Amino acid sequence: MQSAHKRRRLALGRAAVFAVAITLLGLSLAGARSAKNSPTNSSGVLSPDKGKLKILLDGQPIGTEEFEIAVSGSKWTARGTTELRVRQGASARVSGTLVLQPNGAPVSYEWTSQNDKKNGASIRFENGVAKMTLQLQGAKQPFEQDLTFGSPLISVLDNNLYHHYAILARLYDWSKRGAQSFPVLIPQELTPGTISVEASGTQGANGKSYEGLRVSTSDLEVLLSVDKDHRLMRLEVPSAKVSVVRE
């Protein structure tokens, strides 16, 4: 017989993950490979950013994301909304609001996912512990779970909200370079784990020069391109034929 936790997790996976299946880092994060260094950002690393991302699957547009990362009092707030259009006109909408300390450590996160049903969750981060409350449409009561990490500097990388990778590019210590490991949480998958991030050198695209970042787990690779100010310009997942491009 399945445990209550496993039943709820399976229900979340069915309800919150849209058919395009861009659960990019929800595959095997617990088995992600170790990195050489861990980032130790203790000062402000974030920078204001606002933009629109075009999402492509096998070269065809399937959606867009609009996002903004801005100062909010003594903290930072990152907001994004993704609209996906696949499967003969079916659509889905995913929104997230992430509050961060100036060094990039998360304070809170809220997300909603709307397709045939509406689901959502709120998370509070305290001393390396993520306290999650999940609300599924039709469920009699919320599901609560605590996830413990070894550091308060957790990278939140949620499904279909690609501006989170823009924050990851800021968390990476460019002065040290090399492979750096980050504890990571994928809220819609209830998945904690670790990722490796490493600068991959200068690359060109459309006549412009960018810095590359390789984000890796044991069986998945995500390639980021950032400009001289370390703003996310492009994201690619070669194995899934997914590209995300700043408009």
Number of C-alpha atoms within 10 A of each C-alpha: 5 7 8 10 12 11 12 16 17 12 12 19 15 11 19 23 20 25 15 14 10 15 18 19 25 22 15 16 22 16 13 19 14 17 17 11 17 17 16 12 16 12 10 13 16 21 15 12 15 14 15 18 23 18 25 17 17 11 10 11 16 18 20 23 24 19 22 16 23 17 16 11 7 8 16 22 21 22 21 23 23 23 19 23 17 15 11 6 7 12 17 20 19 25 21 23 19 20 23 22 20 19 18 24 22 25 21 19 22 19 22 19 24 18 16 12 12 17 21 22 20 20 22 16 22 13 13 17 17 25 16 22 16 22 19 21 12 9 11 8 10 14 16 14 13 14 14 14 18 11 12 18 25 25 23 22 21 26 24 28 23 24 27 22 21 21 23 21 24 20 24 25 21 13 6 11 15 17 23 22 21 24 21 21 24 19 23 25 19 17 18 21 20 24 24 23 29 22 22 17 11 13 12 11 9 5 6 8 14 22 20 23 23 18 24 23 22 16 13 18 19 21 19 25 27 20 15 9 10 18 23 29 18 24 24 19 18 13 11 16 12 21 22 23 18 16 10
